[in-house]
Amino acid sequence: MARAWYAALALLLLVVPGAAAARNVVWGGGSLDLLLTTKKTPGQDAVTFSPLLHIDAVHTSGFGLSAEWGLAATRVTSGGGESMGRVAAGNPVLSVSKDLSTLAGIPLQVGLGVVFGVGLPSSLESARAARDALAYAAAGRGLWSAWDWLPITFGVVVPFTLDELRMGAFGVAADGALAWALRSSRAEPAAGSNAPDLFGQLAVTGLAHIDPAAFGLRLQVVAFDTGSPSHAELAAAPFAAIDAGPVSIGARVLLPLAGPSASTARWSTQLTVAGRF
């Protein structure tokens, strides 16, 4: 599997034409997403804090390179008052993208990404604790980009983004992805073998601008097939953001509407700080 990682990384770097010419690379910026979510189940409460870092580099040819990586820290308190902390690293994702606006006439970017599975601890007890922390981080985001958090060994992602189309003070944008992930056998020890997972996700965002602020609602749906009956997760996220030149700050609340996360008492808030360089 290590050879597959190196081959995929080399392919991603070769796809970006002229990447060695530093004068042709413009650093687009990055963002830090901070998630806080809770889950209540009979006998225990869980609170999860999960940061996700995303960095972009844009080439003058219209190609871009991006990377993201997150962490999940969970505190679980039982009905008897006992608490236990769990911390786990998510899976780093490296992607290339191409701006197709000159071809399609719309602000569309399509990419290709590789997910590098970090793996779980060797002991079964520690592996279960890490798996739970990662599951809370994924559920708190409505299972959006679940491959960032699933215990997998390798994955391939095809993301796309439709930048905001403005109509006066209002706008609409969309983004989504298709992904295939080879889940680790340690993700579900009872399975005894690796199982490929398929994912599809789509989000549509409506915005209203009152400079320098923006308000809106994001509707997202995630469908996934793990070999058992397929499932879907539907969520809504009202948000507000302020653009202060090279830095923007946004906040939103995720409201599960249907799917696994909607069946339990759960709420999550996200604070995002982004910068352009």
N, C-alpha and C positions, 0 to 999 in steps of 0.2 A: 504493500500500500504506500510505503514511503516513496518508491519510485514513481508511482502515479501522481503523488503530490508534486514532486519536482518537475515532472513532465508537464503537468497542468500549469504550474507557475511559469515555466519557460514559455509555454504557448501564449499565456496572457501577456507577457512582456513583449513577445515578438509581434503580437497583433497591433500594438500601438506603434504606428510608423513614426520614425524620427525621434523615438523616446530618448535617444542618447543626446540629442541636440537640446541642451538645457534652455537655450534662448527661445525655443519654441514651446516651452511648457509654461502655462499660467496656473498657479495654484489657486484653485477655486475656493477652498476654505474647508470648513468642517463644522460638526455639530456634536453636542453632548446632550443626550437624552437621559433624564433622571426619572425613573418610575418608582412610585410607591403604591403598593396594592395590598389588600387584606383578603383573607378567606376564612370563613367560619364554617366549621363542620362539627358534628356532635362529638364533644369531648376535647376539642382543641381549636385554637385560633392561630393563624399564621399571618405574619406581617413580612413583606418582602420589599427590599430596596434593590433596584437594579439599574446601574448606569450602562449606557451604550454609546460608544464613541464612533463617529463616522468621519472619514477624511476623504476629500476629493482633490484630484489633480486633473486639469483640463489641458489638452494639447491643441495647438492652433489649427490642426487639421480637422478638428471636430471629434477626435477620440478623447475619451476620458478614462482615468484609472481611479478606482475608489477602494477603500478598505474599511471594515468595521469589526468591532469586537466588544463584547459585553461581559458583565459579571452579574451574579445573582447572590444576594445575601438574605437569608430568611431566618426569622426568629419564630419558633413554634412553642406555644404555651399550652400545656394540657389542662384539663379540667381541675386537676389537683394543684395547679399553680406552678408545676415544674416547667422550666423553659430550656430550650436547646437551640444553639445557633448553627447555621449551615451556610457555607460559602462555596460557590462553584464558578468556574470560568465557562463562558459560552464558547461557541465555535467561531474562529476568525473567518471572514469572508473577503475574498479579493475578486474584484470585477473590472471588466473593461466595458465601455459603452461607446455608442456612435450617435452623433447628432444627425438625424435624418430630416431636419427641417428644410434643407435645400432641395431634397428629393421629393418629399411628400407635401411640402407647402404648409405644414403645421409643425408646431414646436414639439416634436416627438424624439425621444431617445430610447434606443433599444440596446441591451447589454448582454453579456455572458459572464457568469460568475462561478467561482469554485469555493465550496465550503470545506474547510479543513477541520475534521473532527478532533477535538482535544482529547477525548477519552475520559473514562471515569476512574476513580480510585480503585486500587487492587482489591481491597477488602469489601465484602458484600455489604456490610453495614454502612461504610462510608460511601459506597456507590449509590445506595438507596437514598441517603441523605442528600447527596449532590444532585441526583436525579429529581428529587422533590423540589429542591430550590430552583432548578432550571425550569421545571414544569410551572411553578408559580410565576416566574418571570415571563414565560410564554403566554400563560393564560391572562396575565395582567395587561398584555398588549392585544388581547383578542385573538391570540394565535397568529398574529401578523408576523411574517418572516420567521415561522416556527423553527426553521433549520438553524437559526442563530443559537437556539437553546437545546434542541433535541440531542440526546447522546447518539451521535452518528459517527461513522468512520470516514465518509466522503459524500459529497453532494455537488450537484450542478444546478445553477439557477439561471433563468432567462428573465431578467427584469425589464420593465418598460415604464416610461414616464411621459405623460402629456402635460407640458407646462401650462400654467394658467392662461386661459383665454379670457381677455378682459372685454367687458361691455359696460363702459362708463365706470361707475363705482362698484360694479359687481363682476364676479369672475367665477370660472369653473375649471377644475383641474382633475386629472385622474392618474392613477399609477397602479401597478400590479406586477405579477410575476408568475411563472411556472417553474416548478422545481422537482427534482428527483433526488432522494437521499437514501443512502445505504445505512440503515440503522444498525448500531452496534448490537451484538448479541447480549451485551451487558445491560442494554436498555430495558429488556424484559427477560430476565434470566430463564423464566419458564419456557420461553419460545425455543431456546436452545440453538438458534441460528440467526444469521443476519436476514433482515426482511426489508426490501425496498419500499419506500414510501413516495407517493405522488402528492403534490400540492398545487393548488391554483388559488390565487388571491387577486382581488380587484377592489379598488377604493375610488370613490367619487367625492370630491370636495367642492362645496359651494362657499364663496367668500363675499363679504361686503367690506369695502375699504372706506375708512375715515382717517385719512393720513394724520399721524404716522401709524395708526392702528389698523388692524384687520380682525374681523370676526367671521365665524362661519361654522359649518357643520360638515363632518366627514362621516360618510357611510362606508363600511367595509365588510366584505364577505370573504371568508377563507374556506375552501373545500379541500378535504384531504382523504386519501384512501390508504389504509394501512394493511390491506389484505382482508380485513373484516368489512362489514358494511360501511360504506362511505359516510362521512359526517360533514357538517358545515357549521361555521360559526359566523353569526351576524352581529355587528356592533355599530353603535353610533358614538361620535365623539364631538361634542361642542367644544370650540376653542376660541382663544383670543391671542393676538400677537402684536408686538410693537417693534417696528423697524427703526433702529437708531443708526443709520448709516451702515458702517461695516459690520455692525452687530445687531442681531435680532433676538428677542426673547418671546417665547410662546408658552402657553399653558393650556391643557385640555383635560377633560374628564371622560374616561371610557365607560360606556354603558352597554353591557352585553344584552342583546335583544333575543337571541335564539342560539342554541347550541350548548355544548358542555359547560361553558362558564356561566351561562344564564341559569343553570339548574341549582347553583349554590349562591349564598349571599356573598357577593364580591363587589368591590369597587376599586378603581385605580385612578390615579392622577399622574400626569406627566408634565414635567417642566423641561423645555428645550432651549438651550443657548446655542446660537449658530453665529459663525463669523465668516467673513469673506476677506481674502488676502490678495 
